[in-house]
Amino acid sequence: MEGLVALGLAANIIQVVDAAVKAYNVCQEIYSLGASIDDSRMSFTSTELKDSHGILMDSLNRTSAHAGPAPGVDLKKLALRCAETATTLNKELQSLNKSPGGGFRKTVSKVVLKARKAKKLDELKCSLDEYQKALDSAVLIDIRHVE
């Protein structure tokens, strides 16, 4: 029985050390870069999707004058929701950025803020991924109807 208690205690200590190392790495990224690497990737993706929305809307507006409103109407709504989600995610990520090297206290406050917003960021990222997949499928279907 005592062996199991010692094993459980050792496992808990390893978890605490692992969490501390991860927190330190995030602090170091935010301190040196101004944002974590994951946040930078999400920000890039959401900006690209938002930019793609504008291009898609221009294309749909040009073709709808010639072809009629058939399948593109749902595509416009889906693209708009995708762009809105991308904009929201980008705003949340911008609130977590700071200037590189801006001080230890500011870095820690951004890490704490990131931890508080982690669930919301994950939900927005999952929502954006779902919209992106649905939009990809809708574009393929729309292309098939145009031909």
C-alpha atoms as an extended CHARMM CRD file, in Angstrom:
* protein
*
       147  EXT
         1         1  MET       CA              0.0000000000        0.0000000000        0.0000000000  PROA      1               0.0000000000
         2         2  GLU       CA              2.8040000000        2.4280000000        0.8620000000  PROA      2               0.0000000000
         3         3  GLY       CA              4.3640000000        1.8260000000       -2.5340000000  PROA      3               0.0000000000
         4         4  LEU       CA              1.1920000000        2.9890000000       -4.2640000000  PROA      4               0.0000000000
         5         5  VAL       CA              1.0850000000        6.1470000000       -2.1390000000  PROA      5               0.0000000000
         6         6  ALA       CA              4.7010000000        6.9200000000       -3.0450000000  PROA      6               0.0000000000
         7         7  LEU       CA              3.9450000000        6.3060000000       -6.7200000000  PROA      7               0.0000000000
         8         8  GLY       CA              0.9220000000        8.6330000000       -6.5670000000  PROA      8               0.0000000000
         9         9  LEU       CA              2.9750000000       11.3380000000       -4.8660000000  PROA      9               0.0000000000
        10        10  ALA       CA              5.7350000000       11.0220000000       -7.4710000000  PROA      10              0.0000000000
        11        11  ALA       CA              3.1640000000       11.2720000000      -10.2970000000  PROA      11              0.0000000000
        12        12  ASN       CA              1.6860000000       14.4300000000       -8.7490000000  PROA      12              0.0000000000
        13        13  ILE       CA              5.1240000000       16.0080000000       -8.4250000000  PROA      13              0.0000000000
        14        14  ILE       CA              5.8900000000       15.2190000000      -12.0700000000  PROA      14              0.0000000000
        15        15  GLN       CA              2.5890000000       16.8490000000      -13.1300000000  PROA      15              0.0000000000
        16        16  VAL       CA              3.3870000000       20.0060000000      -11.1510000000  PROA      16              0.0000000000
        17        17  VAL       CA              6.8820000000       20.2160000000      -12.6500000000  PROA      17              0.0000000000
        18        18  ASP       CA              5.4830000000       19.6520000000      -16.1660000000  PROA      18              0.0000000000
        19        19  ALA       CA              2.9000000000       22.4280000000      -15.7040000000  PROA      19              0.0000000000
        20        20  ALA       CA              5.5860000000       24.7680000000      -14.3890000000  PROA      20              0.0000000000
        21        21  VAL       CA              7.8340000000       24.0800000000      -17.3920000000  PROA      21              0.0000000000
        22        22  LYS       CA              4.9610000000       24.7400000000      -19.8080000000  PROA      22              0.0000000000
        23        23  ALA       CA              4.0840000000       27.9920000000      -18.0270000000  PROA      23              0.0000000000
        24        24  TYR       CA              7.7270000000       29.0580000000      -18.1100000000  PROA      24              0.0000000000
        25        25  ASN       CA              7.9450000000       28.3480000000      -21.8510000000  PROA      25              0.0000000000
        26        26  VAL       CA              4.8170000000       30.4240000000      -22.5390000000  PROA      26              0.0000000000
        27        27  CYS       CA              6.1840000000       33.2570000000      -20.3750000000  PROA      27              0.0000000000
        28        28  GLN       CA              9.4630000000       33.1360000000      -22.2510000000  PROA      28              0.0000000000
        29        29  GLU       CA              7.6980000000       33.2450000000      -25.6610000000  PROA      29              0.0000000000
        30        30  ILE       CA              5.5090000000       36.1780000000      -24.6340000000  PROA      30              0.0000000000
        31        31  TYR       CA              8.4470000000       38.0260000000      -23.0920000000  PROA      31              0.0000000000
        32        32  SER       CA             10.7450000000       37.6200000000      -26.0830000000  PROA      32              0.0000000000
        33        33  LEU       CA              8.2440000000       37.6660000000      -28.9920000000  PROA      33              0.0000000000
        34        34  GLY       CA              5.3030000000       39.6230000000      -27.5700000000  PROA      34              0.0000000000
        35        35  ALA       CA              2.9360000000       36.6700000000      -28.1270000000  PROA      35              0.0000000000
        36        36  SER       CA              3.0450000000       32.9120000000      -27.8670000000  PROA      36              0.0000000000
        37        37  ILE       CA              3.8280000000       30.9540000000      -31.0110000000  PROA      37              0.0000000000
        38        38  ASP       CA              0.3940000000       29.2850000000      -30.9790000000  PROA      38              0.0000000000
        39        39  ASP       CA             -1.3220000000       32.6670000000      -30.7450000000  PROA      39              0.0000000000
        40        40  SER       CA              0.7450000000       33.9660000000      -33.6540000000  PROA      40              0.0000000000
        41        41  ARG       CA             -0.2720000000       30.9780000000      -35.7820000000  PROA      41              0.0000000000
        42        42  MET       CA             -3.9600000000       31.4140000000      -34.9280000000  PROA      42              0.0000000000
        43        43  SER       CA             -3.7420000000       35.1260000000      -35.6720000000  PROA      43              0.0000000000
        44        44  PHE       CA             -2.1580000000       34.4470000000      -39.0710000000  PROA      44              0.0000000000
        45        45  THR       CA             -4.8280000000       31.8670000000      -39.9580000000  PROA      45              0.0000000000
        46        46  SER       CA             -7.7120000000       34.0830000000      -38.9160000000  PROA      46              0.0000000000
        47        47  THR       CA             -6.2820000000       37.0420000000      -40.8560000000  PROA      47              0.0000000000
        48        48  GLU       CA             -5.8920000000       34.9060000000      -43.9730000000  PROA      48              0.0000000000
        49        49  LEU       CA             -9.4660000000       33.6390000000      -43.6870000000  PROA      49              0.0000000000
        50        50  LYS       CA            -10.7520000000       37.1660000000      -43.2260000000  PROA      50              0.0000000000
        51        51  ASP       CA             -8.8510000000       38.2990000000      -46.3250000000  PROA      51              0.0000000000
        52        52  SER       CA            -10.1330000000       35.3030000000      -48.2900000000  PROA      52              0.0000000000
        53        53  HSD       CA            -13.6660000000       36.3000000000      -47.3300000000  PROA      53              0.0000000000
        54        54  GLY       CA            -13.2850000000       39.5880000000      -49.1880000000  PROA      54              0.0000000000
        55        55  ILE       CA            -11.9820000000       37.8660000000      -52.3070000000  PROA      55              0.0000000000
        56        56  LEU       CA            -14.7650000000       35.2740000000      -52.1840000000  PROA      56              0.0000000000
        57        57  MET       CA            -17.4580000000       37.9350000000      -51.7610000000  PROA      57              0.0000000000
        58        58  ASP       CA            -16.1160000000       39.8790000000      -54.7550000000  PROA      58              0.0000000000
        59        59  SER       CA            -16.1410000000       36.7070000000      -56.8210000000  PROA      59              0.0000000000
        60        60  LEU       CA            -19.6650000000       35.7740000000      -55.7410000000  PROA      60              0.0000000000
        61        61  ASN       CA            -20.9630000000       39.2610000000      -56.4690000000  PROA      61              0.0000000000
        62        62  ARG       CA            -19.4630000000       39.1760000000      -59.9730000000  PROA      62              0.0000000000
        63        63  THR       CA            -20.8430000000       35.7330000000      -60.8130000000  PROA      63              0.0000000000
        64        64  SER       CA            -24.2650000000       36.3070000000      -59.2460000000  PROA      64              0.0000000000
        65        65  ALA       CA            -24.9460000000       39.0490000000      -61.7950000000  PROA      65              0.0000000000
        66        66  HSD       CA            -24.4520000000       36.5150000000      -64.6000000000  PROA      66              0.0000000000
        67        67  ALA       CA            -25.6530000000       33.2210000000      -63.2000000000  PROA      67              0.0000000000
        68        68  GLY       CA            -28.4550000000       33.9700000000      -60.7620000000  PROA      68              0.0000000000
        69        69  PRO       CA            -28.7150000000       33.4540000000      -57.0140000000  PROA      69              0.0000000000
        70        70  ALA       CA            -28.8850000000       29.6590000000      -56.8390000000  PROA      70              0.0000000000
        71        71  PRO       CA            -26.2190000000       28.1060000000      -54.5960000000  PROA      71              0.0000000000
        72        72  GLY       CA            -24.1810000000       31.2410000000      -53.7880000000  PROA      72              0.0000000000
        73        73  VAL       CA            -26.6540000000       32.6780000000      -51.2850000000  PROA      73              0.0000000000
        74        74  ASP       CA            -25.8130000000       30.1430000000      -48.5690000000  PROA      74              0.0000000000
        75        75  LEU       CA            -22.1400000000       30.5040000000      -49.4170000000  PROA      75              0.0000000000
        76        76  LYS       CA            -22.2940000000       34.2480000000      -48.7430000000  PROA      76              0.0000000000
        77        77  LYS       CA            -23.8860000000       33.7140000000      -45.3230000000  PROA      77              0.0000000000
        78        78  LEU       CA            -21.3520000000       31.0470000000      -44.4200000000  PROA      78              0.0000000000
        79        79  ALA       CA            -18.4470000000       33.2100000000      -45.5890000000  PROA      79              0.0000000000
        80        80  LEU       CA            -19.7670000000       36.1330000000      -43.5380000000  PROA      80              0.0000000000
        81        81  ARG       CA            -20.0190000000       33.9950000000      -40.3790000000  PROA      81              0.0000000000
        82        82  CYS       CA            -16.5090000000       32.6920000000      -40.9940000000  PROA      82              0.0000000000
        83        83  ALA       CA            -15.1600000000       36.2390000000      -41.3790000000  PROA      83              0.0000000000
        84        84  GLU       CA            -16.9680000000       37.4230000000      -38.2430000000  PROA      84              0.0000000000
        85        85  THR       CA            -15.5100000000       34.5430000000      -36.2250000000  PROA      85              0.0000000000
        86        86  ALA       CA            -12.0460000000       35.2510000000      -37.6340000000  PROA      86              0.0000000000
        87        87  THR       CA            -12.3700000000       38.9240000000      -36.6750000000  PROA      87              0.0000000000
        88        88  THR       CA            -13.4770000000       38.0380000000      -33.1370000000  PROA      88              0.0000000000
        89        89  LEU       CA            -10.6110000000       35.5850000000      -32.7210000000  PROA      89              0.0000000000
        90        90  ASN       CA             -8.1320000000       38.1360000000      -34.0330000000  PROA      90              0.0000000000
        91        91  LYS       CA             -9.3590000000       40.7760000000      -31.5480000000  PROA      91              0.0000000000
        92        92  GLU       CA             -9.0060000000       38.3260000000      -28.6590000000  PROA      92              0.0000000000
        93        93  LEU       CA             -5.4960000000       37.4100000000      -29.7670000000  PROA      93              0.0000000000
        94        94  GLN       CA             -4.5070000000       41.0620000000      -30.1640000000  PROA      94              0.0000000000
        95        95  SER       CA             -5.5770000000       41.6880000000      -26.5670000000  PROA      95              0.0000000000
        96        96  LEU       CA             -3.0110000000       39.0820000000      -25.4860000000  PROA      96              0.0000000000
        97        97  ASN       CA             -0.1020000000       40.6590000000      -27.3790000000  PROA      97              0.0000000000
        98        98  LYS       CA              2.4630000000       42.9540000000      -25.8060000000  PROA      98              0.0000000000
        99        99  SER       CA              5.6630000000       44.5740000000      -26.9620000000  PROA      99              0.0000000000
       100       100  PRO       CA              8.6340000000       42.1710000000      -26.8390000000  PROA      100             0.0000000000
       101       101  GLY       CA             10.6710000000       42.4400000000      -23.6340000000  PROA      101             0.0000000000
       102       102  GLY       CA              8.1320000000       44.7810000000      -22.0190000000  PROA      102             0.0000000000
       103       103  GLY       CA              8.8720000000       43.7120000000      -18.4730000000  PROA      103             0.0000000000
       104       104  PHE       CA              8.3510000000       40.6980000000      -16.2600000000  PROA      104             0.0000000000
       105       105  ARG       CA              5.1780000000       41.9730000000      -14.5770000000  PROA      105             0.0000000000
       106       106  LYS       CA              3.4760000000       42.7000000000      -17.8930000000  PROA      106             0.0000000000
       107       107  THR       CA              4.5070000000       39.2840000000      -19.2120000000  PROA      107             0.0000000000
       108       108  VAL       CA              3.0500000000       37.4870000000      -16.2060000000  PROA      108             0.0000000000
       109       109  SER       CA             -0.1850000000       39.4830000000      -16.4560000000  PROA      109             0.0000000000
       110       110  LYS       CA             -0.5270000000       38.4740000000      -20.1320000000  PROA      110             0.0000000000
       111       111  VAL       CA              0.0750000000       34.8140000000      -19.2350000000  PROA      111             0.0000000000
       112       112  VAL       CA             -2.6240000000       34.9950000000      -16.5540000000  PROA      112             0.0000000000
       113       113  LEU       CA             -4.9880000000       36.7080000000      -19.0190000000  PROA      113             0.0000000000
       114       114  LYS       CA             -4.2140000000       34.0090000000      -21.6010000000  PROA      114             0.0000000000
       115       115  ALA       CA             -5.0260000000       31.3080000000      -19.0460000000  PROA      115             0.0000000000
       116       116  ARG       CA             -8.3490000000       32.9990000000      -18.2780000000  PROA      116             0.0000000000
       117       117  LYS       CA             -9.2580000000       33.2940000000      -21.9540000000  PROA      117             0.0000000000
       118       118  ALA       CA             -8.0090000000       29.8320000000      -22.9500000000  PROA      118             0.0000000000
       119       119  LYS       CA            -11.4680000000       28.2530000000      -23.0990000000  PROA      119             0.0000000000
       120       120  LYS       CA            -12.9250000000       31.1080000000      -25.1550000000  PROA      120             0.0000000000
       121       121  LEU       CA             -9.9560000000       31.0300000000      -27.5470000000  PROA      121             0.0000000000
       122       122  ASP       CA            -10.2960000000       27.2690000000      -27.9920000000  PROA      122             0.0000000000
       123       123  GLU       CA            -14.0190000000       27.6120000000      -28.7070000000  PROA      123             0.0000000000
       124       124  LEU       CA            -13.4020000000       30.3480000000      -31.2630000000  PROA      124             0.0000000000
       125       125  LYS       CA            -10.6250000000       28.3250000000      -32.9050000000  PROA      125             0.0000000000
       126       126  CYS       CA            -12.8280000000       25.2130000000      -33.1320000000  PROA      126             0.0000000000
       127       127  SER       CA            -15.6920000000       27.2820000000      -34.5000000000  PROA      127             0.0000000000
       128       128  LEU       CA            -13.4130000000       28.8600000000      -37.0810000000  PROA      128             0.0000000000
       129       129  ASP       CA            -12.0710000000       25.4450000000      -38.1080000000  PROA      129             0.0000000000
       130       130  GLU       CA            -15.6430000000       24.1510000000      -38.5520000000  PROA      130             0.0000000000
       131       131  TYR       CA            -16.6220000000       27.1920000000      -40.6240000000  PROA      131             0.0000000000
       132       132  GLN       CA            -13.5030000000       26.7760000000      -42.7260000000  PROA      132             0.0000000000
       133       133  LYS       CA            -14.2980000000       23.1250000000      -43.4530000000  PROA      133             0.0000000000
       134       134  ALA       CA            -17.9250000000       23.9160000000      -44.2600000000  PROA      134             0.0000000000
       135       135  LEU       CA            -16.8430000000       26.8160000000      -46.4580000000  PROA      135             0.0000000000
       136       136  ASP       CA            -14.3930000000       24.6070000000      -48.3470000000  PROA      136             0.0000000000
       137       137  SER       CA            -17.1660000000       22.1050000000      -49.0440000000  PROA      137             0.0000000000
       138       138  ALA       CA            -19.6340000000       24.8260000000      -50.0240000000  PROA      138             0.0000000000
       139       139  VAL       CA            -17.1370000000       26.3720000000      -52.4440000000  PROA      139             0.0000000000
       140       140  LEU       CA            -16.6040000000       22.9850000000      -54.1060000000  PROA      140             0.0000000000
       141       141  ILE       CA            -20.3610000000       22.4980000000      -54.4370000000  PROA      141             0.0000000000
       142       142  ASP       CA            -20.7620000000       26.0380000000      -55.7850000000  PROA      142             0.0000000000
       143       143  ILE       CA            -18.0260000000       25.4730000000      -58.3670000000  PROA      143             0.0000000000
       144       144  ARG       CA            -19.7620000000       22.2930000000      -59.4700000000  PROA      144             0.0000000000
       145       145  HSD       CA            -23.0430000000       24.1860000000      -60.0160000000  PROA      145             0.0000000000
       146       146  VAL       CA            -21.3340000000       26.9280000000      -62.0090000000  PROA      146             0.0000000000
       147       147  GLU       CA            -19.7910000000       24.5050000000      -64.4790000000  PROA      147             0.0000000000
